[in-house]
Amino acid sequence: MLGGMHIASKLPDVGTTIFTVMSQLAARHGALNLGQGFPDFEGPPELFEAIARHLAGGRNQYAPMAGVPALREQIALKTRALYGREVDPETEVTVTSGATEALYAAFAAVLQPGDEVILLDPCYDSYAPAVELNGGRCVRIPLRLPDFAVDWQRVADAVTARTRMLLVNSPHNPAGAVLDAGDLDRLAEIVRDTRILVVSDEVYEHIVFDGARHESVLRHGELAQRSFVVSSFGKTYHCTGWKVGYCVAPAALSAEFRKVHQYLTFCTFHAAQCALADVLASIPAHYLDLPAFYQGKRDFFRAAMAGSRFELLPVPGGYFQLADYSAISDMDDLAFCEWLCARHKVAAIPLSPFYERPPGSRLVRLCFAKGEDTLAAAADRLRAV
């Protein structure tokens, strides 16, 4: 109530995000924060030299609404080099204030009241609220345990005349699962000859391990024609606080996307865009070397956890380690994370907030995008649990 006036919430079931909750708990208990997914190290020095140069050079006013042309051109060049896909930087690439804004703008650009959006559970917690705020209805299909693979038959069976969008996420947050070329072919079969559009969340596109390649929707000509493909510079360049992402989509979809973007944030941090354009051109080795960089962190953390009572699930991609605590406790995952943070001073993220209907598994998510000192200290504490 506000002065006797009732406020009808548009998101009555949504509270404070679990990432904020656990980060606040970590700060309160002085815990090592392996919960929220941000690095505790900096990006390449060239990036900070470039942003200082552009800040001093006056790039402090509004950027072009669709993004700085030089950055859009570099995104197009990277897309061609990595995925063999020619995109027009003028009409098919839009720079956004983070991937979350891009995802929201994609839903807002297309959804009409009552449209259905298929989400694969568990999924990142911003998806469902963005769908619901734009009049859509979420249809949640659980991924198969224990490998979090997509059951494409269940997806196909969920399609109705109301289905408007289908969202995929690879590498997957929180599970680390990755889609292969066969998955994209199955997805294409399902949406072929329908009005269904695809939203592909690819923010961890450069973090795929063990010699595998990232199977972007942009590699698949049929899917690329009906997809919003979203990525993030924050994940690639260890600068999540800059909130710079982008969306690649066909011109007709991009035109509708930009109608929303221009009234949502209009534009994104100007100097950061210029700096990112510079480093994309000058040090492509940074993103090309990222799989090996993070695989080293994954392997270091897993080795440091040897002898613990946690069972570590495989990590094909991304920078999160799922750990099964069944041998330790029968507490639900939120209670276990609260206890772990307070008692053992390590913050983790429970998996249940990523589900519509949690399956009752005892899994927590640990972020290994941290320095080795942090990972070693956290592993010491976790082995003592």
Secondary structure, 3 states (H helix, E strand, C coil): CECCECCCCCCCCCCCCHHHHHHHHHHHHCCEECCCCCCCCCCCHHHHHHHHHHHHCCCCCCCCCCCCHHHHHHHHHHHHHHHCCCCCCCCCEEEECCHHHHHHHHHHHHCCCCCEEEEEECCCCCHHHHHHHCCCEEEEEECECCCCECCHHHHHHHCCCCEEEEEEECCCCCCCCCCCHHHHHHHHHHHCCCCCEEEEECCCCCCECCCCCCCCHHHCHHHHCCEEEEEEHHHHCCCHHHCCEEEECCHHHHHHHHHHHHHHCCCCCHHHHHHHHHHHHHCCHHHHCHHHHHHHHHHHHHHHCCCCCCEECCCCECCEEEEECCCCCCCCHHHHHHHHHHHHCEECEECHHHCCCCCCCCEEEEECCCCHHHHHHHHHHHHCC
